[in-house]
Amino acid sequence: MPLPFVIPIIIAFSVGVVGTASVCKWDDINYALKGKNFAVLGARAVGKTTLLKYLEKGILIERYKQTLDKEEVERTRVKLGDLDIRLRKTDDVSGDQSAYGGWKNLFDESDLILYIVRTDELLKRDPATEKRCEDDLKQIQGWIKESKKRKQFFIVGNHWNTDPAFKRLGTDKMGNYTDEFRALPVVKKMTQLAGGSATVKVALGSLATERDADVLITSIFQKVEK
């Protein structure tokens, strides 16, 4: 019987794009995101609700609180630079494993899947975190194989700001940190289960501050394929 800390949580939301961007790269992102549905998956305390609430209200959650019951997220709008995105109303759903059927419904309705992990725990080779990630991706692999439409899959690394090794890096060494993360056996396994390195995207960052959140969200959106 699985321990409580491995119970997953899933959040899903949809995006539609409004307005006209004044910078070419934002035009490209607007076009790529138009009409796309997102599913955000991952274990507890990886940042799913923090990400969703930041997109919804433009504020970061200061204190962690588990999502236990279904919560509605109202329609709202988020702006990143010249990018203007409208989020449709959706649900923030608790993640008991008995709800896998509901998660699959959300997965089936989505075009982009964001699976959030803790970079600090994976880089420490934490056994429980590694096992949880593999278990999740084995489940998701089955959904991918059954899906009738192609999904874009993202591994989103959060919490790198809590990694002492990352804090010691200069800006010229950030690429080394990303390469180290990608080279982890568990990340390679996750990538394989989700469809392979040719299709799986990786975005690393933090939700510790608004600036960090903007950078991470932008790095994800820039990788969305048209």
Backbone torsions as a table, in degrees:
resi	resn	phi	psi	omega
1	MET	NA	125.9	-175.9
2	PRO	-66.0	148.1	178.1
3	LEU	-76.0	158.0	-176.5
4	PRO	-56.7	-33.3	-173.4
5	PHE	-73.3	-7.1	178.3
6	VAL	-100.9	6.8	177.1
7	ILE	-71.7	126.1	-176.1
8	PRO	-84.1	161.2	173.9
9	ILE	-126.4	143.9	177.4
10	ILE	-130.6	139.6	175.4
11	ILE	-127.6	143.5	175.1
12	ALA	-135.5	143.9	174.6
13	PHE	-149.8	159.7	179.6
14	SER	-112.5	153.9	175.9
15	VAL	-128.6	144.9	169.5
16	GLY	-131.9	148.8	-173.7
17	VAL	-105.9	136.2	179.1
18	VAL	-128.9	157.7	175.8
19	GLY	85.4	174.8	-179.9
20	THR	-122.9	124.2	-179.1
21	ALA	-80.3	151.5	-177.7
22	SER	-99.9	-6.0	179.3
23	VAL	-116.6	138.8	-173.0
24	CYS	-56.4	-43.8	-176.4
25	LYS	-63.3	-33.3	177.3
26	TRP	-71.8	-33.3	174.4
27	ASP	-59.1	-43.6	179.8
28	ASP	-63.2	-42.3	179.7
29	ILE	-66.6	-43.6	177.7
30	ASN	-54.1	-47.1	-177.6
31	TYR	-65.1	-41.9	-178.2
32	ALA	-66.5	-34.2	-176.3
33	LEU	-85.0	-18.4	-171.8
34	LYS	-56.8	122.5	177.6
35	GLY	77.4	3.4	-177.8
36	LYS	-81.1	145.7	172.3
37	ASN	-108.6	140.5	-178.8
38	PHE	-113.3	144.5	165.9
39	ALA	-121.7	131.6	179.8
40	VAL	-113.3	119.1	-175.0
41	LEU	-123.7	162.2	176.6
42	GLY	151.8	172.0	-179.4
43	ALA	-74.5	176.1	176.3
44	ARG	-66.6	147.0	173.0
45	ALA	67.7	23.9	175.1
46	VAL	-96.7	-16.1	175.9
47	GLY	120.0	12.6	-177.1
48	LYS	-63.9	-52.4	-179.3
49	THR	-67.1	-36.0	177.3
50	THR	-59.5	-44.8	179.0
51	LEU	-63.1	-46.9	-177.4
52	LEU	-65.4	-43.4	-179.8
53	LYS	-66.7	-32.7	177.5
54	TYR	-67.9	-41.4	177.0
55	LEU	-66.2	-35.0	-177.0
56	GLU	-74.7	-46.5	-171.0
57	LYS	-117.0	-11.4	-178.0
58	GLY	75.6	19.5	178.0
59	ILE	-130.1	153.3	179.7
60	LEU	-98.5	143.6	177.3
61	ILE	-72.6	126.5	-177.8
62	GLU	-86.9	-25.6	-177.4
63	ARG	-130.2	131.8	-177.1
64	TYR	-70.0	134.6	175.8
65	LYS	-142.1	124.6	-179.5
66	GLN	-64.7	143.9	173.5
67	THR	-84.7	109.2	-176.6
68	LEU	-103.7	-39.0	-178.7
69	ASP	-118.5	159.7	179.2
70	LYS	-60.9	130.0	177.7
71	GLU	-126.8	138.4	178.6
72	GLU	-87.1	140.1	175.6
73	VAL	-110.4	120.1	-175.5
74	GLU	-74.2	158.5	174.2
75	ARG	-60.5	136.2	-179.0
76	THR	-154.0	-174.1	-178.4
77	ARG	-139.8	139.9	178.0
78	VAL	-126.3	141.8	179.0
79	LYS	-122.2	131.1	174.1
80	LEU	-124.5	106.8	-174.6
81	GLY	59.8	-122.4	178.2
82	ASP	-93.2	1.3	-179.9
83	LEU	-82.8	127.8	-176.3
84	ASP	-124.1	111.3	-174.0
85	ILE	-120.9	136.1	175.7
86	ARG	-105.5	125.5	177.0
87	LEU	-96.0	132.6	177.1
88	ARG	-84.7	160.6	179.5
89	LYS	-61.4	136.9	-179.3
90	THR	-151.4	-170.9	-178.7
91	ASP	-119.9	143.5	170.0
92	ASP	-103.0	107.4	-167.3
93	VAL	-107.4	138.7	176.0
94	SER	-62.9	156.4	-168.9
95	GLY	-113.6	36.5	176.0
96	ASP	-60.8	142.1	-176.4
97	GLN	-62.1	-21.6	177.1
98	SER	-68.2	-10.6	-178.3
99	ALA	-96.9	15.0	-179.4
100	TYR	-55.8	-33.9	178.5
101	GLY	-61.7	-39.9	177.0
102	GLY	-67.5	-38.4	178.1
103	TRP	-62.4	-39.9	-180.0
104	LYS	-63.2	-37.4	177.0
105	ASN	-60.5	-43.1	177.7
106	LEU	-65.0	-41.2	177.4
107	PHE	-59.5	-45.6	-178.3
108	ASP	-62.4	-30.6	-178.2
109	GLU	-84.1	-6.4	-172.6
110	SER	-104.2	152.1	175.6
111	ASP	-99.5	-31.8	-178.5
112	LEU	-122.3	131.7	-180.0
113	ILE	-113.8	120.1	176.9
114	LEU	-105.8	111.7	177.9
115	TYR	-103.6	113.8	-173.2
116	ILE	-96.4	134.5	178.7
117	VAL	-131.0	166.3	175.0
118	ARG	-95.1	112.4	179.9
119	THR	-62.9	-38.1	-176.8
120	ASP	-63.1	-41.8	-178.6
121	GLU	-71.2	-38.7	179.5
122	LEU	-68.1	-39.6	179.2
123	LEU	-69.1	-22.6	174.2
124	LYS	-83.0	-1.9	-177.8
125	ARG	58.7	41.3	178.5
126	ASP	-65.1	119.2	-174.5
127	PRO	-60.4	-41.5	-178.3
128	ALA	-65.1	-41.1	179.0
129	THR	-65.6	-42.7	179.3
130	GLU	-62.2	-44.9	-179.5
131	LYS	-63.7	-41.4	-179.8
132	ARG	-61.2	-44.4	179.9
133	CYS	-62.1	-45.0	179.6
134	GLU	-63.8	-42.7	179.1
135	ASP	-60.9	-44.1	179.5
136	ASP	-61.6	-45.5	-175.3
137	LEU	-70.5	-29.4	174.8
138	LYS	-64.7	-38.8	176.8
139	GLN	-65.6	-46.6	-178.1
140	ILE	-65.3	-35.4	179.0
141	GLN	-56.4	-41.3	178.5
142	GLY	-62.2	-39.0	178.5
143	TRP	-66.7	-39.4	179.7
144	ILE	-62.4	-43.3	-179.1
145	LYS	-65.4	-33.4	-178.9
146	GLU	-82.5	-16.6	-173.5
147	SER	-68.4	140.9	178.9
148	LYS	-90.8	-8.8	177.1
149	LYS	-128.2	150.3	-177.2
150	ARG	-69.0	135.7	177.3
151	LYS	-108.9	144.2	170.1
152	GLN	-95.4	123.9	-173.8
153	PHE	-112.2	132.2	180.0
154	PHE	-122.5	132.2	165.8
155	ILE	-96.2	115.8	-175.9
156	VAL	-109.7	113.7	179.6
157	GLY	-90.7	120.6	178.2
158	ASN	-114.2	166.5	175.8
159	HIS	76.4	18.4	178.1
160	TRP	-69.6	-16.1	176.8
161	ASN	-69.3	-17.7	178.2
162	THR	-92.5	2.3	179.4
163	ASP	-92.2	115.0	-179.2
164	PRO	-56.8	-35.5	-179.7
165	ALA	-64.1	-38.3	178.2
166	PHE	-66.3	-40.7	-177.4
167	LYS	-62.7	-26.5	-178.8
168	ARG	-83.2	-8.6	-175.9
169	LEU	-80.5	143.2	169.7
170	GLY	-85.7	169.5	-177.4
171	THR	-61.5	-26.6	-178.9
172	ASP	-76.9	-7.5	-177.2
173	LYS	-109.5	0.9	-176.5
174	MET	-60.2	-34.8	179.1
175	GLY	-62.7	-34.1	178.3
176	ASN	-64.1	-38.3	179.7
177	TYR	-64.4	-44.0	178.4
178	THR	-63.5	-42.5	179.1
179	ASP	-62.4	-39.9	178.6
180	GLU	-62.7	-41.4	178.9
181	PHE	-63.7	-47.7	-179.0
182	ARG	-62.1	-29.3	-176.4
183	ALA	-81.8	-8.8	179.4
184	LEU	-60.4	135.0	178.9
185	PRO	-54.3	-39.2	-178.5
186	VAL	-68.9	-35.4	178.0
187	VAL	-69.3	-39.2	176.0
188	LYS	-62.1	-40.2	178.8
189	LYS	-65.9	-44.3	178.3
190	MET	-59.8	-44.1	-179.8
191	THR	-61.0	-43.2	178.9
192	GLN	-62.6	-44.7	-178.0
193	LEU	-65.0	-31.1	-176.8
194	ALA	-88.7	1.1	175.1
195	GLY	128.3	-6.1	177.6
196	GLY	102.2	161.1	-175.0
197	SER	-66.0	-20.5	180.0
198	ALA	-72.1	-22.6	-176.6
199	THR	-116.7	-26.4	-176.6
200	VAL	-83.8	129.1	178.3
201	LYS	-100.1	150.5	177.4
202	VAL	-123.7	131.0	176.1
203	ALA	-132.3	123.4	-178.3
204	LEU	-114.2	144.1	178.6
205	GLY	177.3	-149.8	-175.4
206	SER	-151.0	154.1	173.8
207	LEU	-114.1	26.0	-175.4
208	ALA	-72.2	-34.7	-179.9
209	THR	-133.7	166.2	178.8
210	GLU	-62.5	-40.4	178.8
211	ARG	-62.9	-44.3	177.8
212	ASP	-61.1	-42.9	-179.7
213	ALA	-62.6	-42.8	178.6
214	ASP	-60.3	-42.9	-178.8
215	VAL	-64.8	-44.8	-178.7
216	LEU	-65.4	-47.1	-179.2
217	ILE	-62.0	-42.8	178.7
218	THR	-62.5	-41.1	-179.2
219	SER	-64.6	-32.1	176.1
220	ILE	-70.1	-51.2	-176.5
221	PHE	-61.5	-33.4	180.0
222	GLN	-66.5	-20.6	-178.1
223	LYS	-93.6	-3.5	-180.0
224	VAL	-69.8	130.3	180.0
225	GLU	-84.8	148.1	179.8
226	LYS	-71.9	NA	NA
